[in-house]
């Protein structure tokens, strides 16, 4: 995780730790398989392995959208989950 943290603006690091904790708790397949990038507009894109089934994908997307909204409202930091088949 320390390598990922170095890619983030310092102000985003504490909330990213919270985001990653929520993500890995809800979707253990994300552990050790998460990549991040920061868009020009300041959005932090979080790439994780594509879930095995559609139901898991939907639940993961809904859960993390709630977390993303909470973090955005509390801190102003915008995260976006991007499940991908190519990690």
MMTF fields as JSON, N, C-alpha, C and O atoms, coordinates in Angstrom:
{
  "mmtfVersion": "1.0.0",
  "mmtfProducer": "UNKNOWN",
  "numBonds": 347,
  "numAtoms": 348,
  "numGroups": 87,
  "numChains": 1,
  "numModels": 1,
  "chainsPerModel": [1],
  "groupsPerChain": [87],
  "chainIdList": ["A"],
  "bondAtomList": [4, 2, 8, 6, 12, 10, 16, 14, 20, 18, 24, 22, 28, 26, 32, 30, 36, 34, 40, 38, 44, 42, 48, 46, 52, 50, 56, 54, 60, 58, 64, 62, 68, 66, 72, 70, 76, 74, 80, 78, 84, 82, 88, 86, 92, 90, 96, 94, 100, 98, 104, 102, 108, 106, 112, 110, 116, 114, 120, 118, 124, 122, 128, 126, 132, 130, 136, 134, 140, 138, 144, 142, 148, 146, 152, 150, 156, 154, 160, 158, 164, 162, 168, 166, 172, 170, 176, 174, 180, 178, 184, 182, 188, 186, 192, 190, 196, 194, 200, 198, 204, 202, 208, 206, 212, 210, 216, 214, 220, 218, 224, 222, 228, 226, 232, 230, 236, 234, 240, 238, 244, 242, 248, 246, 252, 250, 256, 254, 260, 258, 264, 262, 268, 266, 272, 270, 276, 274, 280, 278, 284, 282, 288, 286, 292, 290, 296, 294, 300, 298, 304, 302, 308, 306, 312, 310, 316, 314, 320, 318, 324, 322, 328, 326, 332, 330, 336, 334, 340, 338, 344, 342],
  "bondOrderList": [1, 1, 1, 1, 1, 1, 1, 1, 1, 1, 1, 1, 1, 1, 1, 1, 1, 1, 1, 1, 1, 1, 1, 1, 1, 1, 1, 1, 1, 1, 1, 1, 1, 1, 1, 1, 1, 1, 1, 1, 1, 1, 1, 1, 1, 1, 1, 1, 1, 1, 1, 1, 1, 1, 1, 1, 1, 1, 1, 1, 1, 1, 1, 1, 1, 1, 1, 1, 1, 1, 1, 1, 1, 1, 1, 1, 1, 1, 1, 1, 1, 1, 1, 1, 1, 1],
  "groupList": [{"groupName": "UNK", "atomNameList": ["N", "CA", "C", "O"], "elementList": ["N", "C", "C", "O"], "formalChargeList": [0, 0, 0, 0], "bondAtomList": [1, 0, 2, 1, 3, 2], "bondOrderList": [1, 1, 2], "singleLetterCode": "X", "chemCompType": "L-PEPTIDE LINKING"}],
  "groupTypeList": [0, 0, 0, 0, 0, 0, 0, 0, 0, 0, 0, 0, 0, 0, 0, 0, 0, 0, 0, 0, 0, 0, 0, 0, 0, 0, 0, 0, 0, 0, 0, 0, 0, 0, 0, 0, 0, 0, 0, 0, 0, 0, 0, 0, 0, 0, 0, 0, 0, 0, 0, 0, 0, 0, 0, 0, 0, 0, 0, 0, 0, 0, 0, 0, 0, 0, 0, 0, 0, 0, 0, 0, 0, 0, 0, 0, 0, 0, 0, 0, 0, 0, 0, 0, 0, 0, 0],
  "groupIdList": [1, 2, 3, 4, 5, 6, 7, 8, 9, 10, 11, 12, 13, 14, 15, 16, 17, 18, 19, 20, 21, 22, 23, 24, 25, 26, 27, 28, 29, 30, 31, 32, 33, 34, 35, 36, 37, 38, 39, 40, 41, 42, 43, 44, 45, 46, 47, 48, 49, 50, 51, 52, 53, 54, 55, 56, 57, 58, 59, 60, 61, 62, 63, 64, 65, 66, 67, 68, 69, 70, 71, 72, 73, 74, 75, 76, 77, 78, 79, 80, 81, 82, 83, 84, 85, 86, 87],
  "secStructList": [7, 2, 2, 2, 2, 2, 2, 1, 7, 4, 4, 4, 2, 2, 2, 2, 2, 2, 2, 2, 2, 2, 2, 2, 2, 2, 7, 4, 4, 4, 6, 6, 7, 7, 3, 3, 3, 3, 7, 6, 6, 1, 7, 3, 3, 3, 3, 3, 3, 7, 7, 1, 1, 2, 2, 2, 2, 2, 2, 2, 2, 2, 2, 2, 2, 2, 2, 2, 2, 2, 2, 2, 2, 2, 2, 7, 7, 7, 3, 3, 3, 3, 3, 3, 1, 7, 7],
  "xCoordList": [0.816, 0.0, 0.861, 0.428, 2.056, 2.873, 3.206, 3.269, 3.423, 3.683, 2.474, 2.617, 1.285, 0.074, -0.085, -0.461, 0.195, 0.047, 0.955, 0.579, 2.136, 3.069, 2.541, 2.954, 1.636, 1.068, -0.021, -0.414, -0.504, -1.632, -1.18, -0.111, -2.003, -1.738, -1.806, -2.621, -0.974, -0.906, -2.264, -2.583, -3.054, -4.359, -5.313, -6.226, -5.112, -6.008, -5.607, -6.394, -4.42, -3.91, -4.729, -5.002, -5.136, -5.931, -7.27, -7.681, -7.946, -9.242, -9.062, -9.94, -7.919, -7.669, -7.502, -7.966, -6.85, -6.708, -8.079, -8.297, -8.991, -10.356, -11.024, -11.643, -10.894, -11.497, -10.967, -11.739, -9.651, -9.037, -9.454, -9.681, -9.556, -10.0, -11.416, -11.696, -12.302, -13.683, -13.706, -14.422, -12.92, -12.872, -12.387, -13.015, -11.275, -10.7, -11.545, -11.545, -12.265, -13.161, -14.35, -14.745, -14.912, -16.093, -15.734, -16.503, -14.57, -14.16, -12.705, -11.791, -12.488, -11.128, -10.247, -9.022, -10.841, -10.04, -9.234, -8.299, -9.592, -8.868, -7.524, -6.639, -7.369, -6.102, -4.949, -4.99, -3.931, -2.721, -2.967, -2.049, -4.184, -4.487, -5.208, -6.097, -4.841, -5.478, -4.458, -3.32, -4.884, -4.04, -4.781, -6.01, -4.044, -4.688, -4.023, -2.862, -4.788, -4.245, -5.051, -6.211, -4.415, -5.075, -5.337, -4.418, -6.615, -6.987, -6.673, -6.452, -6.656, -6.354, -7.334, -6.976, -8.543, -9.57, -9.535, -10.396, -8.54, -8.369, -9.089, -8.964, -9.84, -10.51, -9.453, -8.547, -9.585, -8.679, -9.393, -10.406, -8.844, -9.414, -8.787, -7.565, -9.636, -9.19, -9.579, -10.758, -8.566, -8.809, -8.649, -7.685, -9.621, -9.613, -9.952, -10.499, -9.634, -9.996, -11.509, -12.285, -11.902, -13.317, -13.878, -13.279, -15.021, -15.625, -16.012, -16.249, -16.067, -16.376, -17.791, -18.032, -18.723, -20.112, -20.762, -20.283, -21.864, -22.557, -23.125, -23.107, -23.624, -24.205, -23.152, -23.424, -21.962, -20.879, -20.486, -20.237, -20.429, -20.097, -21.102, -20.714, -22.376, -23.422, -23.321, -23.37, -23.179, -23.075, -21.837, -21.903, -20.713, -19.476, -19.641, -19.267, -20.192, -20.376, -21.294, -21.013, -22.386, -23.328, -22.692, -22.822, -22.009, -21.394, -20.336, -20.319, -19.467, -18.389, -18.909, -18.312, -19.995, -20.597, -21.068, -20.938, -21.615, -22.025, -20.81, -20.856, -19.737, -18.516, -17.93, -17.519, -17.894, -17.366, -18.151, -17.57, -19.471, -20.313, -20.048, -19.923, -19.961, -19.66, -18.335, -18.244, -17.312, -15.99, -16.024, -15.427, -16.711, -16.808, -17.472, -17.004, -18.561, -19.269, -18.454, -18.493, -17.722, -16.947, -15.634, -15.221, -14.98, -13.622, -13.44, -12.457, -14.389, -14.233, -13.38, -13.153, -12.902, -12.059, -12.935, -13.779, -12.735, -13.563, -12.798, -11.734, -13.361, -12.824, -13.796, -15.005, -13.267, -14.119, -13.568, -12.425, -14.397, -14.02, -14.133, -15.131, -13.106, -13.09, -12.722, -11.545, -13.716, -13.403, -12.879, -13.438, -11.821, -11.236, -10.764, -10.376, -10.801, -10.341, -8.835, -8.239, -8.223, -6.8, -6.026, -5.87, -5.544, -4.712, -3.371, -2.516],
  "yCoordList": [-1.191, 0.0, 1.257, 2.284, 1.213, 2.42, 2.971, 4.188, 2.097, 2.567, 3.308, 4.355, 2.773, 3.444, 4.793, 5.769, 4.861, 6.121, 7.195, 8.367, 6.817, 7.79, 8.419, 9.522, 7.739, 8.26, 9.296, 10.023, 9.365, 10.236, 11.581, 11.689, 12.612, 13.871, 13.612, 12.81, 14.27, 14.016, 14.162, 13.409, 15.111, 15.353, 14.169, 13.987, 13.365, 12.238, 10.954, 10.008, 10.901, 9.649, 9.099, 7.899, 9.911, 9.348, 8.762, 7.704, 9.444, 8.914, 7.717, 6.857, 7.645, 6.465, 5.235, 4.153, 5.385, 4.253, 3.732, 2.522, 4.638, 4.235, 3.532, 2.481, 4.118, 3.549, 2.138, 1.209, 1.985, 0.686, -0.34, -1.504, 0.069, -0.831, -1.324, -2.516, -0.414, -0.796, -1.745, -2.746, -1.418, -2.227, -3.642, -4.614, -3.762, -5.081, -5.904, -7.132, -5.247, -5.964, -6.526, -7.673, -5.724, -6.138, -7.08, -7.981, -6.867, -7.62, -8.077, -7.434, -9.181, -9.641, -9.859, -9.801, -10.106, -10.3, -9.055, -9.13, -7.921, -6.676, -6.616, -5.856, -7.412, -7.391, -7.748, -8.751, -6.916, -7.115, -7.028, -7.27, -6.687, -6.603, -5.304, -5.288, -4.24, -2.947, -1.989, -1.904, -1.271, -0.248, 1.073, 1.102, 2.164, 3.473, 4.393, 4.214, 5.375, 6.46, 7.701, 7.624, 8.838, 10.105, 10.805, 11.069, 11.102, 11.803, 13.285, 13.817, 13.938, 15.372, 16.18, 17.215, 15.715, 16.425, 16.102, 16.558, 15.315, 15.002, 13.755, 13.375, 13.11, 11.863, 10.77, 10.651, 9.982, 8.858, 7.602, 7.184, 7.013, 5.812, 4.593, 4.487, 3.678, 2.492, 1.268, 0.94, 0.601, -0.579, -1.843, -2.001, -2.731, -4.008, -5.116, -4.843, -6.37, -7.481, -7.57, -7.318, -7.929, -8.105, -9.255, -10.33, -9.057, -10.144, -11.338, -11.207, -12.489, -13.738, -13.781, -14.414, -13.115, -13.189, -11.804, -10.892, -11.678, -10.392, -9.914, -8.717, -10.83, -10.445, -9.791, -8.784, -10.364, -9.781, -8.418, -7.489, -8.29, -7.01, -5.932, -4.813, -6.263, -5.302, -4.915, -3.731, -5.903, -5.613, -4.776, -3.824, -5.129, -4.379, -2.935, -1.999, -2.764, -1.419, -0.577, 0.595, -1.163, -0.427, -0.059, 1.073, -1.016, -0.764, 0.333, 1.263, 0.219, 1.197, 2.562, 3.584, 2.603, 3.895, 4.621, 5.841, 3.87, 4.479, 5.03, 6.141, 4.261, 4.701, 5.916, 6.884, 5.862, 6.984, 8.261, 9.34, 8.137, 9.306, 9.86, 11.073, 8.978, 9.426, 10.179, 11.255, 9.61, 10.238, 11.574, 12.551, 11.616, 12.862, 13.957, 15.095, 13.612, 14.603, 15.041, 16.208, 14.109, 14.418, 15.142, 16.023, 14.763, 15.273, 16.034, 16.754, 15.873, 16.499, 15.683, 16.096, 14.52, 13.67, 12.689, 12.013, 12.609, 11.775, 10.514, 10.586, 9.365, 8.07, 7.431, 7.65, 6.638, 5.914, 4.504, 4.319, 3.511, 2.109, 1.692, 1.978, 1.014, 0.535, -0.946, -1.284, -1.836, -3.257, -3.49, -2.97, -4.262, -4.49, -5.93, -6.566, -6.424, -7.788, -7.831, -8.908, -6.685, -6.632, -5.922, -4.702, -6.676, -6.106, -6.78, -6.446],
  "zCoordList": [0.0, 0.0, 0.0, -0.522, 0.562, 0.644, -0.739, -0.913, -1.728, -3.082, -3.624, -4.256, -3.38, -3.841, -3.165, -3.814, -1.881, -1.154, -1.723, -1.759, -2.165, -2.728, -4.009, -4.367, -4.704, -5.939, -5.686, -6.599, -4.462, -4.138, -3.597, -2.996, -3.814, -3.117, -1.61, -1.156, -0.853, 0.592, 1.268, 2.188, 0.824, 1.444, 1.266, 2.072, 0.225, -0.058, 0.662, 0.705, 1.22, 1.791, 2.954, 2.969, 3.926, 5.032, 4.574, 5.051, 3.655, 3.212, 2.295, 2.224, 1.578, 0.763, 1.638, 1.279, 2.774, 3.695, 4.108, 4.168, 4.389, 4.745, 3.564, 3.728, 2.381, 1.178, 0.939, 0.702, 1.001, 0.75, 1.799, 1.467, 3.037, 4.099, 3.829, 3.952, 3.464, 3.13, 1.933, 1.935, 0.921, -0.293, 0.002, -0.417, 0.718, 0.987, 1.943, 1.864, 2.844, 3.751, 2.981, 3.19, 2.101, 1.349, 0.196, -0.138, -0.403, -1.591, -1.42, -1.937, -0.7, -0.4, -1.635, -1.527, -2.795, -4.013, -4.375, -5.171, -3.797, -4.077, -3.353, -3.746, -2.3, -1.549, -2.476, -3.19, -2.449, -3.248, -4.756, -5.54, -5.173, -6.605, -6.938, -7.79, -6.288, -6.506, -7.101, -6.64, -8.131, -8.741, -8.69, -8.747, -8.583, -8.567, -9.577, -9.947, -10.006, -10.818, -10.489, -10.085, -10.67, -10.381, -11.702, -12.477, -11.946, -13.163, -13.067, -11.98, -14.208, -14.236, -13.4, -12.837, -13.324, -12.569, -11.08, -10.328, -10.646, -9.232, -8.76, -7.596, -9.641, -9.266, -9.121, -9.946, -8.066, -7.858, -8.349, -7.789, -9.404, -9.997, -9.327, -9.225, -8.874, -8.149, -8.974, -9.109, -9.52, -10.353, -9.512, -8.763, -9.661, -8.946, -9.932, -11.0, -9.59, -10.465, -10.656, -9.734, -11.857, -12.188, -11.364, -11.332, -10.693, -9.909, -10.78, -11.981, -10.148, -10.844, -11.407, -12.435, -10.743, -11.2, -11.154, -10.48, -11.889, -11.999, -10.667, -10.382, -9.859, -8.569, -7.669, -7.015, -7.643, -6.848, -7.4, -6.632, -8.715, -9.343, -8.942, -8.604, -8.977, -8.621, -7.151, -6.816, -6.276, -4.839, -4.535, -3.758, -5.147, -4.95, -5.422, -4.716, -6.6, -7.157, -6.289, -6.041, -5.826, -4.971, -3.633, -3.167, -3.023, -1.717, -1.813, -1.007, -2.794, -2.898, -3.35, -3.01, -4.101, -4.461, -3.202, -3.098, -2.249, -0.98, -0.229, 0.3, -0.186, 0.5, -0.221, 0.419, -1.549, -2.33, -2.065, -1.944, -1.975, -1.708, -0.316, -0.144, 0.681, 2.048, 2.092, 2.683, 1.467, 1.479, 0.739, 1.191, -0.382, -1.142, -0.315, -0.297, 0.367, 1.178, 2.396, 2.785, 2.992, 4.2, 3.906, 4.66, 2.799, 2.572, 1.265, 1.088, 0.357, -0.954, -1.912, -3.049, -1.455, -2.301, -3.068, -2.479, -4.38, -5.246, -5.654, -6.27, -5.299, -5.709, -6.685, -6.601, -7.614, -8.55, -8.727, -9.143, -8.406, -8.546, -10.007, -10.669, -10.502, -11.879, -11.909, -12.037, -11.791, -11.952, -13.375, -14.34, -13.494, -14.81, -14.947, -13.967, -16.15, -16.413, -16.644, -16.64, -16.841, -17.173, -16.074, -16.111, -15.1, -14.04, -14.032, -13.211]
}
